[in-house]
Amino acid sequence: MKFPGSVLVSLLLFVAETAAALCLSGAYRAAGDRMWQWLTLLFALLPCALVQLSLVFIHRDVSRDRPLVLLLHLLQLGPLVRCVEVFYIYFRAGRVEEPYVSITKKRQMPKDGYSEEIEKEVGQAEGKLCTHRSAFSRASVIQAFLGSAPQLTLQLYICVLQQEITAARSIFMVLSLLSIVYGALRCNILAIKIKYDDYDVSVKPAAYLCIFMWRSFEIATRVTVLVLFSSVLQIWTLPVVLVNFFGFFFYPWILFWQSKCPFPENIEKALSRVGTTIVLCLLTFLYAGINMFCWSAVQVKLNDPDLINKSQNWYRLTVYYMLRFIENAFLLLMWYIYKTDIYLYVCAPLLVLQLLIGYCMAVLFMLVFYQFCHPCKKLFSSSVSEGLLSCFKFLCFICKPPKSTVLTNKAEVKSPENSDEARSSSKTIDSQKGNPHQSASSNA
């Protein structure tokens, strides 16, 4: 039985970030910055409430007689109670004989073209731990992109406006960045396990390292670009954010309406149609929040029973990163044009170059992960290198002029010589027609 390390990491990040947010909010109150105080509290307490709801929903506590647990969730102490329960189950496992076990069948990764199916006995304790790990993974994603990402953007914006980075604020920003990167990492692992549920997936340390570097560069550059743009063009910040957010929010719903599939009813038996709609809206809300800052490894598909698109769509991934790179470059260009005096001692071209290179580094680590470190790369129908090669061939085909144009150009080049020969031949024919005796003698 695996040690529940992911649960412990999620809890530590949750507690540390919440405590740092409360301390920093108190500091803003002491300094008289009421607006920064309330925004910091909002971005700290809203994800806390959503984390409690997700834990209650996954464990189905409403339909069970557990009033004490529900009370602790209302007091925002749900993760603490869940973590204590996890370690109680872990250390108690093996001491009491399981009354019954369930048998799961998983397929191994293909070796030499063959994939063996193995059976594994899963006891009640291990099943409960698996449920807790899954719940904490989803809670980490919610905490990261609905709380830590806005919080990091806000604190970096305050640092730019005040031209000062305090120790408390820097610690809080580091915690927020770690929380976002960890949430993105858990999102990647969840996507792999959901898509390849039939296989026994084992993620190696090199894969974790590649995902960590990929997400760190991607999120850090994205947040910095948004902060720089909003510091010089405050009026246009809201339209940029709203277009990004609502574009990703309505995208799954548009695909669902185009498919003309019936409304999903099998999410939770206890939920009514209104409750199901609320859950789906929250899911797409989280999906939009993730895509605001980085690529969402889990693609929402409302007409699927699992609500997840299990196919590997390289085209959508490529389009996302191309458009995001263009958007970041455009926002940096606007910042460079309209930058104010607070950036007087900043080398603007060097900063722009560093941010663009940072985003390219994120794409590079992503390609390395999918090409070499992905645990299920043997199941891909096509690799990243093959996809890049096909893209280069396509671009070369577009840039290459068509053959008809080349032949036409060659004909135009040779046309003067051909015209001279034609003229000389036509003169000979005309002279022969004009002097019939000469032609007759020549025939004789």
C-alpha positions in Angstrom: 0.0 0.0 0.0 1.5 3.3 -1.1 2.2 6.1 1.5 -0.4 8.9 1.1 2.2 11.5 0.4 0.0 13.5 -2.1 -2.6 14.0 0.6 0.0 15.4 3.0 1.5 17.7 0.4 -2.0 19.0 -0.5 -2.8 19.6 3.1 0.5 21.4 3.8 0.1 23.7 0.8 -3.6 24.4 1.7 -2.8 25.3 5.4 0.4 27.3 4.6 -1.3 29.4 1.9 -4.4 30.1 3.9 -2.4 31.1 7.0 -0.1 33.3 4.8 -3.2 35.0 3.2 -4.7 35.8 6.6 -1.4 37.2 7.9 -0.9 39.3 4.8 -4.5 40.5 5.0 -3.9 41.7 8.6 -0.8 43.5 7.4 -2.8 45.3 4.7 -5.4 46.3 7.3 -2.7 47.7 9.6 -1.3 49.7 6.6 -4.8 51.0 5.8 -5.1 49.3 2.4 -8.7 48.1 2.7 -9.1 47.2 -1.0 -6.0 44.9 -1.0 -7.2 43.4 2.3 -10.6 42.4 1.1 -9.3 41.1 -2.3 -6.7 39.0 -0.5 -9.4 37.6 1.8 -11.8 36.9 -1.1 -9.2 34.9 -3.1 -8.3 33.0 0.1 -11.8 32.1 1.4 -13.6 31.4 -1.9 -11.4 28.4 -2.9 -11.6 27.2 0.7 -15.4 27.0 0.5 -15.2 25.3 -2.9 -12.6 22.7 -1.6 -15.0 21.8 1.3 -17.9 21.4 -1.2 -15.8 19.1 -3.5 -14.7 16.9 -0.6 -18.3 16.6 0.7 -19.5 15.8 -2.8 -16.9 13.2 -3.6 -17.4 11.4 -0.2 -21.2 11.7 -0.4 -21.3 13.0 3.2 -24.7 14.6 2.7 -26.4 11.3 2.2 -24.5 9.7 5.2 -25.2 10.3 8.9 -22.0 12.2 9.7 -23.0 15.5 11.4 -19.7 16.1 13.0 -17.8 15.9 9.7 -20.3 18.2 8.1 -19.9 20.7 10.9 -16.1 20.6 10.6 -16.5 21.2 6.8 -18.6 24.3 7.6 -15.8 25.5 9.9 -13.4 25.1 6.9 -11.6 22.3 8.7 -12.5 19.6 6.2 -9.0 18.9 4.8 -7.6 18.5 8.3 -10.3 15.9 9.2 -9.8 14.0 5.9 -6.0 13.9 6.4 -6.4 12.5 9.9 -8.8 9.9 8.5 -6.4 9.0 5.7 -3.5 8.3 8.1 -5.7 6.5 10.5 -6.7 4.1 7.7 -3.1 3.8 6.5 -1.5 2.9 9.8 -4.4 0.6 10.8 -4.4 -1.3 7.5 -3.1 -4.9 7.9 -3.9 -5.2 11.5 -7.5 -6.3 11.0 -8.3 -8.9 8.4 -10.4 -7.6 5.5 -14.0 -9.1 5.5 -13.9 -9.1 1.7 -11.7 -7.8 -1.1 -12.5 -6.7 -4.6 -10.5 -7.9 -7.7 -9.5 -5.4 -10.3 -8.1 -6.2 -13.7 -5.4 -3.9 -15.2 -3.4 -4.3 -18.4 0.3 -3.8 -18.4 2.0 -1.4 -20.8 2.7 -3.2 -24.1 6.0 -4.9 -24.5 7.1 -6.1 -27.9 3.5 -5.5 -29.1 1.9 -7.6 -26.4 -0.1 -6.5 -23.3 -0.8 -8.8 -20.4 -3.8 -8.5 -18.1 -3.1 -8.8 -14.4 -5.5 -9.2 -11.5 -5.0 -7.4 -8.2 -6.8 -7.8 -4.9 -7.9 -4.4 -3.5 -9.1 -4.3 0.1 -11.4 -1.9 1.7 -8.6 0.2 3.3 -6.8 0.6 -0.1 -10.1 1.5 -1.8 -10.8 4.2 0.8 -7.3 5.5 0.4 -7.7 5.7 -3.3 -10.9 7.7 -2.9 -9.2 10.1 -0.5 -6.2 10.6 -2.9 -8.6 11.3 -5.8 -10.6 13.8 -3.6 -7.4 15.6 -2.5 -6.1 15.8 -6.1 -9.3 17.5 -7.2 -9.2 19.8 -4.2 -5.6 20.7 -5.1 -6.7 21.7 -8.6 -9.6 23.8 -7.3 -7.3 25.5 -4.7 -4.6 26.2 -7.4 -6.6 27.8 -10.2 -9.6 29.4 -8.4 -7.5 30.7 -5.5 -3.7 30.6 -5.8 -3.6 31.8 -9.4 -5.7 35.0 -8.8 -3.9 35.5 -5.5 -0.5 35.4 -7.2 -1.6 37.8 -9.9 -3.0 40.2 -7.3 0.1 40.2 -5.1 2.5 40.6 -8.0 0.3 43.5 -9.3 0.6 45.1 -5.8 4.4 44.7 -5.9 4.6 46.4 -9.2 2.3 49.4 -8.2 4.1 49.9 -4.9 7.5 49.1 -6.3 8.3 47.1 -3.2 8.5 43.4 -2.4 8.2 42.7 1.3 9.3 39.4 3.0 5.7 38.4 3.8 4.5 39.1 0.3 7.4 37.2 -1.3 6.8 34.2 0.9 3.1 34.2 0.0 3.8 34.5 -3.7 6.2 31.6 -3.6 3.6 29.5 -1.8 1.0 30.5 -4.3 3.2 29.6 -7.3 4.0 26.2 -5.7 0.3 25.6 -5.2 -0.5 26.4 -8.8 2.3 24.2 -10.2 1.3 21.3 -7.9 -2.3 21.7 -8.9 -1.3 21.6 -12.6 0.8 18.5 -11.9 -2.1 16.8 -10.3 -4.3 17.7 -13.2 -1.8 16.1 -15.6 -1.7 12.9 -13.5 -5.5 12.8 -13.2 -5.8 13.2 -17.0 -3.4 10.3 -17.6 -5.2 8.0 -15.1 -8.6 8.8 -16.5 -7.7 8.4 -20.1 -5.8 5.1 -19.5 -7.9 3.7 -16.8 -7.6 0.1 -18.2 -3.8 0.2 -17.8 -1.5 0.0 -14.8 0.0 3.4 -15.0 3.3 4.1 -13.2 4.7 7.7 -13.3 8.4 7.9 -13.0 10.4 10.7 -11.2 11.6 12.0 -14.6 8.0 12.6 -15.7 7.2 14.5 -12.5 10.3 16.7 -13.0 9.4 17.4 -16.6 5.8 18.4 -15.7 7.1 20.5 -12.8 9.4 22.5 -15.1 6.9 22.7 -17.9 4.2 24.1 -15.6 6.6 26.4 -13.7 7.8 28.2 -16.8 4.3 28.3 -18.3 2.5 29.7 -15.3 5.2 32.1 -14.2 5.4 33.7 -17.6 1.7 33.9 -18.0 1.1 35.6 -14.7 3.9 38.1 -15.3 2.6 39.0 -18.7 -0.9 39.6 -17.3 0.5 41.8 -14.5 2.7 43.9 -16.8 -0.2 44.5 -19.2 -2.7 45.3 -16.4 -0.2 47.8 -14.8 -0.2 50.1 -17.9 -3.6 49.4 -19.5 -6.0 48.9 -16.6 -9.1 49.6 -18.8 -8.3 46.8 -21.2 -7.5 44.2 -18.6 -11.1 43.3 -17.9 -12.0 42.7 -21.6 -8.9 40.5 -22.1 -9.8 38.4 -18.9 -13.5 38.1 -19.8 -12.8 37.1 -23.4 -10.4 34.4 -22.2 -12.6 33.1 -19.4 -15.9 33.0 -21.1 -14.4 31.6 -24.3 -13.2 28.6 -22.4 -16.3 28.4 -20.3 -18.8 28.2 -23.2 -16.6 26.1 -25.5 -17.6 22.7 -23.9 -21.3 23.8 -23.9 -21.1 24.8 -27.6 -19.7 21.4 -28.5 -22.4 19.8 -26.4 -25.2 21.7 -28.1 -23.7 20.9 -31.5 -23.6 17.2 -30.7 -27.4 17.2 -29.9 -26.9 14.6 -27.2 -29.4 14.2 -24.3 -28.7 16.0 -21.1 -26.4 14.0 -18.8 -28.3 12.4 -16.0 -25.8 9.9 -14.5 -23.5 12.2 -12.6 -25.1 11.6 -9.2 -28.3 9.7 -8.5 -29.2 12.0 -5.6 -29.0 15.2 -7.8 -31.9 16.7 -9.6 -31.7 18.3 -13.0 -31.0 21.7 -11.4 -28.3 20.2 -9.2 -26.7 18.4 -12.2 -26.7 21.7 -14.1 -25.0 23.5 -11.2 -22.3 20.7 -11.0 -21.6 21.0 -14.8 -21.4 24.8 -14.6 -18.9 24.5 -11.7 -16.9 22.0 -13.7 -16.7 24.2 -16.8 -16.0 27.2 -14.5 -12.9 25.3 -13.2 -12.0 24.3 -16.7 -12.0 27.9 -17.8 -10.0 29.0 -14.8 -7.3 26.4 -15.6 -7.1 27.4 -19.3 -6.7 31.1 -18.3 -3.2 30.3 -16.9 -2.1 27.1 -18.6 -3.1 24.2 -20.8 -5.8 22.0 -19.2 -4.6 18.4 -19.6 -8.2 17.3 -18.8 -10.5 18.2 -21.6 -14.2 18.5 -20.6 -16.7 16.7 -22.8 -20.2 17.0 -21.6 -21.7 14.4 -23.9 -19.4 11.7 -22.6 -20.6 9.6 -19.6 -17.3 10.4 -17.8 -17.4 14.1 -18.8 -13.8 13.8 -20.0 -12.5 13.6 -23.5 -10.2 10.5 -23.5 -8.7 11.0 -26.9 -5.3 12.6 -27.4 -5.9 15.7 -29.5 -2.6 17.0 -30.7 -4.3 19.5 -33.0 -6.1 21.3 -30.1 -2.9 21.3 -28.0 -0.9 22.9 -30.9 -3.6 25.5 -31.5 -3.8 26.4 -27.8 0.0 27.0 -27.5 0.3 28.9 -30.8 -2.6 31.3 -29.9 -1.4 31.7 -26.3 2.1 32.6 -27.6 0.7 35.2 -30.0 -1.5 36.6 -27.2 1.4 36.9 -24.8 3.6 38.5 -27.4 0.8 41.0 -28.2 0.2 41.9 -24.6 4.0 42.4 -24.1 4.1 44.6 -27.1 1.2 46.8 -25.7 3.1 47.0 -22.4 6.3 48.0 -24.2 4.5 50.8 -26.1 2.5 52.2 -23.2 4.9 51.5 -20.3 5.0 54.2 -17.6 7.7 55.8 -15.5 7.6 53.0 -12.9 9.6 50.9 -15.4 12.2 53.5 -15.9 15.0 51.4 -14.5 13.8 48.2 -16.2 15.4 47.0 -19.5 12.2 46.5 -21.4 13.5 44.6 -24.5 15.5 42.2 -22.3 12.4 41.5 -20.1 10.2 40.9 -23.1 12.9 38.5 -24.6 13.2 36.7 -21.2 9.4 36.1 -21.0 9.1 34.9 -24.5 12.1 32.5 -24.0 10.5 31.3 -20.7 7.3 30.4 -22.5 9.3 28.6 -25.2 11.1 26.7 -22.5 7.7 25.6 -21.1 6.8 24.3 -24.6 10.2 22.5 -24.8 9.7 20.7 -21.5 6.2 19.7 -22.6 7.5 18.2 -25.8 10.2 16.3 -23.9 7.5 15.0 -21.5 5.3 13.7 -24.3 8.2 12.3 -26.3 10.3 10.6 -23.7 8.7 10.7 -20.2 5.0 10.1 -20.7 4.1 6.8 -18.9 1.7 5.8 -21.7 3.7 6.9 -24.7 3.6 3.4 -26.1 -0.1 3.7 -26.6 0.1 6.8 -28.7 -1.0 6.4 -32.3 1.6 9.0 -33.3 4.5 10.5 -31.3 5.4 14.2 -30.9 8.4 13.9 -33.3 6.1 12.5 -36.0 3.6 15.3 -35.4 6.3 18.0 -35.7 7.6 16.4 -38.8 4.2 16.3 -40.4 3.7 20.0 -39.4 7.0 20.9 -41.0 6.1 19.0 -44.2 2.8 20.8 -44.3 4.4 24.2 -43.9 6.9 23.4 -46.6 4.1 22.3 -48.8 2.3 25.6 -48.2 5.5 27.7 -48.8 6.5 25.8 -51.9 5.1 27.3 -55.1 2.9 25.0 -57.3 4.3 23.2 -60.3 2.1 25.0 -62.8 3.5 28.3 -61.7 7.1 27.0 -62.1 6.3 25.7 -65.6 4.7 28.9 -66.6 7.8 30.9 -65.4 10.1 28.6 -67.3 8.0 29.0 -70.4 8.1 32.8 -70.0 11.9 32.6 -69.7 12.2 30.6 -72.9 9.6 32.6 -74.8 12.0 35.2 -76.4 14.2 32.5 -78.1 11.1 30.6 -79.2 9.6 33.7 -80.6 12.7 34.5 -82.7 12.8 31.0 -84.1 9.1 31.2 -84.9 9.6 34.5 -86.7 12.4 33.1 -88.8 10.5 30.0 -89.8 7.4 32.1 -90.7 9.6 34.4 -92.9 10.9 31.3 -94.7 7.4 30.0 -95.3 6.2 33.4 -96.5 9.1 33.7 -98.9 8.4 30.3 -100.3 4.8 31.2 -100.8 5.7 34.4 -102.5 8.2 32.8 -105.1 6.5 29.6 -106.5 9.3 29.1 -109.2 12.0 29.0 -106.5 10.0 26.4 -104.6 9.4 24.4 -107.8 13.1 24.4 -108.7 14.0 23.5 -105.2 11.6 20.5 -105.4 13.1 19.5 -108.7 
